[in-house]
């Protein structure tokens, strides 16, 4: 194999990798989920990868015990 054919093969692979890496898919909106009404738009995610957030309104200070399960 010559140096030129090796370099052109490497360049073709690099271009294909760059084209595939730049492809983005818009995340699917949540639907038919029981907790959908509790989801709110996620304003802190500028990438758009986490479109919704869930904030539980639990008062963690009222708990004094922890239960750990082993799988």
Order of alpha helices (4+ residues) and beta strands (2+ residues): alpha-beta-beta
